[in-house]
Amino acid sequence: MLTEAQKAFYDANGYLLVKNAVTPDQLSRLREITYRLIDGSRNVTESNEVYDLDTGHTSDNPRLTRVKLPHKRDPYFWELIRKSKLTDVLTELLGPHTNLLTSKLNTKAPGGGRAVEWHQDWAFYPATNDSLLAFGLMLEDVEEANGPLMVIPGTHKGPVLSHQANGYFAGAIDPDDPLFEKDKAVTLTGKAGDMTVHHVRILHGSAPNMSDRNRLILFYECAASDAWPLLGSGSYIHALGQRKFWDDLQDRQITGDPQLSPRMADVPVRMPLPPAPDTGSIFRTQESAGAKSAFSS
């Protein structure tokens, strides 16, 4: 699926844009399911275990930031990551044994849909090594006005910046941090069916959606199975207990088998503590901790 040049680019820069990552039939089915899920939010009045609502959400005008865990809302999302071109890309970059950390269907609403402040995913869930990544599959065309993903190339090989604000883990860096070089950011636009890949340690964010349509991106966050979690901000796994965790781990296995010998790597780590007042989503974490915005005028 990937050329040697693409693999080398990802290793050097920490991100990749993969064209036509799904077939037209797969894309059509994904859109159908996605719009059905959005339509199902019409009678929801506050964020819950399925939906994160955006400001101004009504039954006549559904406005969401995301649908949570779409692979648990419709089995097709799970089938896609396990048996498609996405699976090929995943194993080529992370190896034969991989598992899913989480999935999310970001549906950034039009006319000012919420920004995601600059951060490194690694700050949220450090592990024994950094063989982790995120896929962002575009379900509609993503242009500059939609608030596309932005990344800063090469930062996946640098330090973990502070994600603290007001004494909390805020899930966002301080835009005044001297190590934050926003002028080096690359904007990742593309056509429906294209997919971004970004390394767990790369700095990234996205501006508000100022267009007149939703920005629909399906995200999968994945790990090599020998990358064992140290701590996860707001993570459910610590409350499961040993047996339920084992069952859950097997349920999240995408390819291969669980690896019981963690691979230890010399990688920088900061613990995502103390937790923000509200850790229900990255949006709530950043807002409730009072993270400073890099996108406000």
N, C-alpha and C positions, 0 to 999 in steps of 0.2 A: 504493500500500500504506500509506504513512504520510501522516497529515494534516499540514497546515502547523503545527498546534499541537504535534504530536508532534515534529516537526523542531526547532521553537523550544525545546521542553523539553529535548531532547537537547543542543542547543547551549548552553543556559544551565546545565544540571545535569551533563552528562557521562554520563548513563545513560538507559535507557528500558526499559520492560516492554512487550513486544508480545504481545498475546493471540492464541492460535490461529494460531501461525506456520506450522504444518504441518497437513495434512488428517488425519482419523482413519486413513485407509489408510496414509499415510506414517508416522504415529506407530506403528502396529501393526508395520510392517515394520522400523522402527528398533529397536523393543523386541525383536523376534524375533532380529535380528542381534546386538544387544547381549548378550542373555542367552546366546546361543550362544558369543560370545567369552568371556564370564565363565566359562562351563562349560569352555571350552578351557584354562583356567588350572589346572585341578585337578591335573594332573601336573607343574606347574611348581614348582620348589622355591626359586628365587631370581629376583630381578628380571632381566629380559632386554630385548631390543630391542622386545618387544611389550607386556609386562606390568610394571607397578610393583606389587610385592606389599606388603601392609600386614602389621603385626604379627599373628601368629596365623593366617596363611594355611595351610590344609591342603587335601588333596584332598576331604575331606568337607565342609569349610566354606571355600569360596573367599573370601578377603578381599583386595581390591585397592584401591589408591588411584586407578589409572587404567589404561586401555588406550591405548598410544601410537599416534599417527598412524592413527586409525581409517580415514581416507580411503585408506590403503594396505592396510588389512586386508580391506575390502569395498568394491567400487566404488560401492555405493549411497550411501555417505557423500559421495563426490565428486560424484555426480549431484545430490544434494540441494542442495549449496551452489551449484551451477551452474545449476539449472533448477527453482526453487521460489520461494515467497514470500520465502525468505531472500535469494535473489539480488536481488529487487526492493528489499528494505530496504537491502541492501549498496550498490547503485548509487545509491539516493536519498541516502545519507549520504556516500558516498565518490566518486561520479562513475562514468563509464562504463568506466573502465579499472581493474581491481582484480586483486590476486593474493593467494594464500593463503600465510601465513607458516608456520602449523602447525595441526594439529588434535589434539584429545585428548578422550578419553571418560573423564571423571572419574566413578569408581564408588565414591565414598566409602563405606566399609564401615559397617555398623550397629554400635551399641554402642561408640562412641568412635573411629570412623574419623577419620583424621588431619586436623587443622586446616591451613589455608593462611594463613600469617601475613600481616599487612598489607603491601601493596607496591603499586608502580605498574609496570605492564607496560613502560612507557617506559624504566624503569631497566634492563631486560634487553636491549632492542633499540632504542636510539636511531636516528633516521633523519634525512634532510634536511628533513622536515616531519612534523607529527604527525597526518596524516590516516590514522590506524590505529584499529582497534577490535576488540573481541571479541564474538562471539555466544555465548550460553549457552542451548542448547535443552534444556528440561526433558523427560526421557523418562518420568518418573513425577512425581506431585504432590510439590512441595517445600514443607515446612512449617518452622516455627521449629526444631523438634527435629532436623531433618535436617542442620543446619549449612549454611544457605543463603548465597548470596553477599550480602555487605554492601558498600556503597559510601558514600563521603562526598561528597555533592553539591558541585559547584563546584571540587573540587580539581584538575580537569583544566586549569584556567586558572591554577593556582598554581605554586609551585616544584617541582622534583624533589627530594624528601627524600633524605637519605643512606640508602643501603641497605648500609652497611658494618658489619661486626662482627668484632672480633678481627683486624683487618688484612686481611680478605677482603671481596669482594663477596658479601654474604649473601643477597641476594634478598628482604630484608625490612627494614622500617624499625625503628628503636628505638621501642618503645611509649612511652618517656619523652620522645621528641622533643617540644618545646613546640609545634611546628606540627601535631602529630597531635591532632585534636579528635574523639576517639572518640564523644563524646556527640552528635555531629551525624550519626552513621551511620544509613543507611536499609537495612532488611533487605528483600531481594527474594525473596519467596515467590511461588508460582504453581501453576497446574494443569499436568498433562502436556500438552505441545504449546505451552505458552507459552515465550517466549524473552526473555532479558535481552540488552541491548546496553550495553557500557561502553567509554568512550573510553580510549585507550592511556595517558593520563596520570592517570586518576582513581585515587585511593587505594581499595583494596578488599581484602577478605580473607574468610575463612569459618571458623566455629568447628567443633569436632569434631561428628560425626554421632552424636547420643545417642539416636536412634530405633532401632526394631527392623527397619529395612529400609534397603537401599542408597539413596544419593542419586545418581541417574543424571542427569548433565548432559553433553551433547555440546557441546564448545567448538570454535569456529573463530576463529582469529586472522588478521585480514585487513588489507590495506593498499591505499591508492591506489597505482597503479603508478608514479607519479612521486615516491613516498616511498622513496628509496633508502637501504639500510642503511648506517649508519656502523660499527657493531660489534654483534655479538650474543653474549651470554653462552652459552658452550657451543655456539655455532652451527657447523653442519657446512659452511656455504657457503664459508668461507675456505680449506678444504682441497680444494675441488673443482678449482680451476684455471679459466681463462677459458672454455674451450669447454664443459666439463661444467656450469659455473655457468649459462651461457646456455641449455643444454638443460634444466636443472632449472628455471630461471625460467619458461620457456615451459610446462613441465609444470604449474606452479603458477598459471598464468593462469586466473582465474575468468571474468572478462568483459573484452572489449576486447583491447588489445594491450599489450606491454611499452612503457614510455615511456622513451626514451633521453636525455631532457633532465630531470634531476632538478629538482624544485621546491624551492628553498631558502627556508626560513622562519626567522625569528628566534625560536627556541624554546630553552628551557633544556635542557642536556644534561649528564649525568654518565656517564663511561665505566664499564662493569661489570667492573672490574678491581681488584685481582688476583683471579683465579678462586678459588672455594671449593675445598677438597680434593676434593669429589665434586660434579660438575655434571650428574649423570645425569638429574635432574629438579628441579623447584622444591623438592620435599620434601627431597631429598638436599642441595641447595644450602643451604637454610635450616638444616638439621640439622648438616651437616658444618662450616659456618662458625660455628656456635654462636649463631645468631640468638636474641635474647630474645623469648619468647612473650608475646603480648598476651592469650592465652586461658587460660594456666595459672592455677589458683586460688591 
